[in-house]
């Protein structure tokens, strides 16, 4: 089973790998994005390292309208946000953590909205970072 997360944001705010990595590190997360990762053009598996262990998630960008057509409850929060960063992963907890950290930081640095369609959660800014920290804490129990 594949699990998805989506970050709706403005296309003009999509960071490059180094900007995103810097924000991940600044937020205090032990996650490293592969040095060859190019967020603007990537369409597949992104290798990451979480606490030194190899893991990752599938990532791509496409028009926000594609997500809004499927998840209409997002429409009221989307406003002028025109692109969706999409994260997919399996049941592996390290993949889950890597995707949640990356998505949360992306939402925070772009002013985007993180949407978890599994439970309908929608968070922005510091709320997105809190979600990542809560996920890590809950999995450590």
Backbone as CSV, one residue per row, in Angstrom:
resi,resn,N_x,N_y,N_z,CA_x,CA_y,CA_z,C_x,C_y,C_z
1,UNK,0.833,-1.181,0.000,0.000,0.000,0.000,0.878,1.244,0.000
2,UNK,0.503,2.192,-0.807,1.239,3.437,-0.910,0.539,4.516,-0.090
3,UNK,1.320,5.298,0.617,0.813,6.403,1.419,1.265,7.689,0.735
4,UNK,0.411,8.709,0.762,0.723,9.971,0.094,0.662,11.148,1.050
5,UNK,1.487,12.141,0.767,1.414,13.468,1.369,1.528,14.462,0.225
6,UNK,0.899,15.607,0.365,0.958,16.642,-0.668,1.255,17.987,-0.014
7,UNK,2.091,18.768,-0.655,2.341,20.141,-0.226,1.935,21.049,-1.378
8,UNK,0.885,21.835,-1.149,0.462,22.819,-2.140,1.202,24.114,-1.872
9,UNK,1.780,24.668,-2.936,2.592,25.876,-2.798,2.600,26.621,-4.122
10,UNK,3.240,27.760,-4.104,3.404,28.552,-5.310,4.605,28.007,-6.091
11,UNK,4.426,27.815,-7.387,5.492,27.267,-8.231,6.778,28.086,-8.119
12,UNK,6.643,29.378,-7.963,7.814,30.250,-7.882,8.619,30.044,-6.605
13,UNK,8.063,29.332,-5.626,8.753,29.133,-4.351,9.383,27.747,-4.208
14,UNK,9.296,26.915,-5.242,9.913,25.585,-5.166,11.417,25.774,-4.980
15,UNK,11.978,25.270,-3.877,13.407,25.477,-3.628,14.267,24.507,-4.428
16,UNK,15.540,24.827,-4.535,16.458,23.834,-5.075,16.878,22.906,-3.931
17,UNK,17.609,21.886,-4.240,17.995,20.892,-3.239,18.769,21.527,-2.082
18,UNK,19.711,22.401,-2.362,20.543,22.983,-1.308,19.732,23.876,-0.367
19,UNK,18.808,24.645,-0.909,17.947,25.480,-0.059,17.083,24.607,0.856
20,UNK,16.528,23.569,0.284,15.671,22.650,1.051,16.490,21.945,2.124
21,UNK,17.677,21.463,1.758,18.534,20.770,2.721,18.928,21.702,3.856
22,UNK,19.262,22.925,3.524,19.636,23.901,4.561,18.478,24.092,5.546
23,UNK,17.269,24.202,5.035,16.101,24.395,5.905,15.849,23.158,6.771
24,UNK,16.057,21.969,6.223,15.904,20.729,7.003,16.898,20.725,8.157
25,UNK,18.138,21.043,7.853,19.185,21.073,8.887,18.908,22.154,9.923
26,UNK,18.511,23.334,9.465,18.195,24.440,10.379,17.043,24.093,11.318
27,UNK,16.114,23.277,10.842,14.973,22.877,11.670,15.357,21.782,12.664
28,UNK,16.596,21.294,12.560,17.103,20.326,13.533,16.840,18.864,13.199
29,UNK,16.486,18.578,11.954,16.204,17.196,11.570,17.450,16.531,10.996
30,UNK,17.639,15.255,11.325,18.777,14.474,10.849,18.377,13.737,9.569
31,UNK,18.095,14.508,8.528,17.704,13.966,7.229,18.557,14.640,6.165
32,UNK,19.121,13.840,5.268,19.933,14.361,4.184,19.326,13.947,2.853
33,UNK,19.037,14.923,2.021,18.554,14.673,0.668,19.746,14.336,-0.227
34,UNK,19.573,13.415,-1.153,20.636,13.040,-2.079,21.155,14.277,-2.806
35,UNK,22.461,14.347,-2.968,23.093,15.520,-3.586,22.666,15.733,-5.029
36,UNK,22.180,14.689,-5.703,21.773,14.821,-7.106,20.292,15.158,-7.267
37,UNK,19.561,15.240,-6.171,18.125,15.511,-6.208,17.858,16.905,-6.771
38,UNK,16.962,16.976,-7.755,16.553,18.243,-8.362,15.040,18.357,-8.243
39,UNK,14.546,19.026,-7.197,13.103,19.068,-6.941,12.260,19.543,-8.120
40,UNK,12.771,20.478,-8.887,11.985,21.040,-9.980,11.733,20.040,-11.109
41,UNK,12.566,19.006,-11.225,12.433,18.078,-12.355,12.340,16.611,-11.939
42,UNK,12.520,16.309,-10.674,12.522,14.911,-10.230,11.156,14.252,-10.435
43,UNK,11.171,13.017,-10.884,9.933,12.236,-11.022,10.221,10.789,-10.646
44,UNK,10.496,10.546,-9.413,10.776,9.174,-9.000,11.274,9.124,-7.581
45,UNK,12.009,8.057,-7.305,12.475,7.813,-5.949,13.622,8.756,-5.602
46,UNK,13.516,9.382,-4.446,14.554,10.272,-3.932,15.252,9.545,-2.797
47,UNK,16.535,9.334,-2.957,17.312,8.704,-1.897,17.596,9.740,-0.822
48,UNK,17.379,9.347,0.430,17.707,10.198,1.573,18.448,9.351,2.599
49,UNK,18.975,10.026,3.587,19.560,9.343,4.740,18.908,9.931,5.982
50,UNK,18.296,9.044,6.762,17.697,9.460,8.025,18.503,8.807,9.137
51,UNK,19.133,9.643,9.964,20.028,9.166,11.024,21.067,8.197,10.459
52,UNK,21.565,8.536,9.272,22.617,7.756,8.630,22.143,6.536,7.864
53,UNK,20.864,6.191,7.975,20.345,5.005,7.291,19.718,5.398,5.954
54,UNK,20.024,4.617,4.929,19.481,4.886,3.593,17.978,4.611,3.574
55,UNK,17.246,5.569,3.062,15.796,5.448,2.915,15.373,6.409,1.811
56,UNK,14.119,6.773,1.748,13.683,7.731,0.749,12.190,7.666,0.496
57,UNK,11.773,8.317,-0.561,10.359,8.419,-0.925,10.271,8.786,-2.394
58,UNK,9.125,8.540,-2.986,8.881,9.001,-4.351,8.429,10.450,-4.286
59,UNK,8.868,11.225,-5.263,8.572,12.655,-5.268,8.317,13.121,-6.695
60,UNK,7.346,13.990,-6.851,7.144,14.689,-8.115,6.330,15.943,-7.860
61,UNK,6.331,16.804,-8.847,5.538,18.033,-8.826,4.542,17.966,-9.965
62,UNK,3.316,18.411,-9.704,2.380,18.631,-10.790,1.379,19.692,-10.400
63,UNK,0.552,20.127,-11.350,-0.366,21.241,-11.058,-1.256,20.948,-9.845
64,UNK,-1.431,21.948,-9.016,-2.281,21.798,-7.826,-3.695,21.395,-8.213
65,UNK,-4.136,21.802,-9.386,-5.498,21.463,-9.816,-5.717,19.949,-9.858
66,UNK,-4.665,19.175,-10.145,-4.798,17.714,-10.160,-5.164,17.182,-8.771
67,UNK,-4.575,17.749,-7.737,-4.871,17.333,-6.360,-6.233,17.871,-5.935
68,UNK,-6.514,19.112,-6.307,-7.775,19.730,-5.898,-8.977,19.053,-6.538
69,UNK,-8.787,18.496,-7.734,-9.873,17.740,-8.363,-10.192,16.482,-7.566
70,UNK,-9.161,15.869,-7.008,-9.335,14.631,-6.233,-9.763,14.911,-4.801
71,UNK,-9.149,15.918,-4.186,-9.401,16.241,-2.781,-10.007,17.641,-2.696
72,UNK,-11.282,17.740,-2.943,-11.938,19.041,-3.017,-11.930,19.793,-1.687
73,UNK,-11.752,19.073,-0.570,-11.693,19.742,0.727,-10.491,20.679,0.837
74,UNK,-9.494,20.519,-0.038,-8.314,21.382,-0.035,-8.569,22.721,-0.722
75,UNK,-9.585,22.784,-1.543,-9.799,23.970,-2.381,-9.864,25.261,-1.578
76,UNK,-10.510,25.238,-0.424,-10.644,26.464,0.371,-9.310,26.948,0.922
77,UNK,-8.339,26.056,1.087,-7.028,26.429,1.620,-6.011,26.733,0.520
78,UNK,-6.329,26.356,-0.716,-5.342,26.451,-1.791,-5.100,27.883,-2.254
79,UNK,-6.135,28.701,-2.321,-5.956,30.079,-2.767,-5.205,30.153,-4.080
80,UNK,-4.079,30.856,-4.063,-3.258,31.047,-5.270,-2.173,29.982,-5.426
81,UNK,-2.179,28.972,-4.590,-1.157,27.929,-4.661,-1.395,27.103,-5.920
82,UNK,-0.367,27.005,-6.764,-0.584,26.429,-8.087,0.177,25.148,-8.403
83,UNK,0.965,24.660,-7.457,1.709,23.423,-7.696,1.597,22.526,-6.471
84,UNK,1.625,21.230,-6.717,1.585,20.256,-5.633,2.862,19.425,-5.657
85,UNK,3.559,19.408,-4.525,4.690,18.498,-4.339,4.099,17.235,-3.733
86,UNK,4.370,16.102,-4.362,3.728,14.855,-3.977,4.755,13.863,-3.470
87,UNK,4.482,13.320,-2.317,5.371,12.363,-1.656,4.622,11.043,-1.534
88,UNK,5.247,9.944,-1.967,4.658,8.608,-1.829,5.681,7.678,-1.210
89,UNK,5.180,6.810,-0.339,6.077,5.868,0.328,5.270,4.666,0.782
90,UNK,5.986,3.583,1.094,5.333,2.361,1.564,5.209,2.359,3.074
91,UNK,5.105,1.196,3.639,4.878,1.069,5.072,6.126,1.148,5.934
92,UNK,7.282,1.357,5.345,8.528,1.443,6.099,8.558,2.720,6.937
93,UNK,8.843,2.592,8.226,8.806,3.769,9.101,9.882,4.800,8.756
94,UNK,11.039,4.372,8.283,12.059,5.352,7.901,11.630,6.139,6.669
95,UNK,10.935,5.489,5.734,10.391,6.210,4.586,9.341,7.213,5.045
96,UNK,8.497,6.791,5.972,7.472,7.675,6.534,8.114,8.909,7.154
97,UNK,9.099,8.702,8.005,9.754,9.819,8.684,10.441,10.731,7.674
98,UNK,11.144,10.155,6.708,11.835,10.966,5.701,10.838,11.832,4.931
99,UNK,9.731,11.234,4.520,8.732,11.983,3.755,8.059,13.058,4.602
100,UNK,7.728,12.743,5.836,7.066,13.724,6.705,8.003,14.899,6.994
101,UNK,9.266,14.612,7.273,10.218,15.697,7.520,10.347,16.570,6.270
102,UNK,10.604,15.943,5.127,10.802,16.706,3.891,9.562,17.526,3.546
103,UNK,8.387,16.916,3.648,7.144,17.627,3.325,6.878,18.761,4.313
104,UNK,7.099,18.516,5.584,6.852,19.535,6.606,7.747,20.751,6.419
105,UNK,9.026,20.492,6.191,9.958,21.602,5.984,9.628,22.332,4.686
106,UNK,9.277,21.598,3.654,8.900,22.237,2.389,7.694,23.160,2.583
107,UNK,6.684,22.687,3.288,5.506,23.531,3.557,5.910,24.782,4.327
108,UNK,6.775,24.614,5.293,7.185,25.731,6.138,7.971,26.787,5.353
109,UNK,8.912,26.353,4.518,9.761,27.341,3.832,9.097,27.969,2.609
110,UNK,8.042,27.351,2.108,7.375,27.899,0.918,6.078,28.624,1.240
111,UNK,5.649,28.580,2.501,4.351,29.145,2.844,3.222,28.287,2.300
112,UNK,3.525,27.004,2.096,2.548,26.082,1.539,1.696,25.405,2.587
113,UNK,0.836,24.527,2.116,-0.072,23.765,2.976,0.251,22.293,2.805
114,UNK,0.556,21.629,3.913,0.791,20.190,3.916,-0.541,19.495,4.127
115,UNK,-0.866,18.574,3.229,-2.130,17.838,3.286,-1.845,16.348,3.349
116,UNK,-2.424,15.700,4.361,-2.354,14.244,4.511,-3.737,13.689,4.194
117,UNK,-3.938,13.125,2.998,-5.267,12.647,2.625,-5.732,11.424,3.411
118,UNK,-4.807,10.745,4.088,-5.200,9.581,4.875,-6.133,9.966,6.019
119,UNK,-5.885,11.128,6.628,-6.746,11.546,7.745,-7.304,12.963,7.585
120,UNK,-7.000,13.609,6.456,-7.537,14.940,6.200,-6.790,16.073,6.873
121,UNK,-5.651,15.789,7.500,-4.864,16.818,8.176,-4.355,17.854,7.175
122,UNK,-4.501,19.143,7.532,-3.962,20.242,6.742,-3.234,21.174,7.707
123,UNK,-1.936,21.365,7.480,-1.147,22.230,8.358,-0.233,23.127,7.537
124,UNK,0.128,24.250,8.149,1.010,25.225,7.511,2.110,25.625,8.488
125,UNK,3.180,26.194,7.961,4.224,26.817,8.761,4.715,25.992,9.926
126,UNK,4.708,26.609,11.095,5.191,25.927,12.302,4.351,24.695,12.632
127,UNK,3.090,24.704,12.233,2.243,23.535,12.434,2.755,22.329,11.667
128,UNK,3.343,22.572,10.490,3.916,21.488,9.701,5.138,20.906,10.404
129,UNK,5.989,21.785,10.945,7.163,21.299,11.677,6.744,20.541,12.930
130,UNK,5.706,21.009,13.589,5.193,20.312,14.776,4.690,18.924,14.401
131,UNK,4.066,18.802,13.237,3.602,17.491,12.775,4.778,16.530,12.597
132,UNK,5.859,16.995,11.998,7.044,16.151,11.816,7.607,15.722,13.159
133,UNK,7.742,16.657,14.080,8.273,16.313,15.405,7.369,15.337,16.143
134,UNK,6.067,15.522,16.031,5.112,14.624,16.680,5.189,13.219,16.074
135,UNK,5.328,13.138,14.759,5.438,11.841,14.090,6.674,11.094,14.572
136,UNK,7.800,11.781,14.629,9.047,11.154,15.100,8.885,10.691,16.548
137,UNK,8.320,11.537,17.388,8.117,11.204,18.801,7.187,9.998,18.961
138,UNK,6.086,9.976,18.202,5.134,8.874,18.295,5.736,7.553,17.844
139,UNK,6.582,7.590,16.821,7.205,6.365,16.335,8.293,5.842,17.271
140,UNK,8.833,6.738,18.095,9.877,6.336,19.041,9.320,5.616,20.258
141,UNK,8.006,5.668,20.456,7.393,5.057,21.638,7.392,3.548,21.539
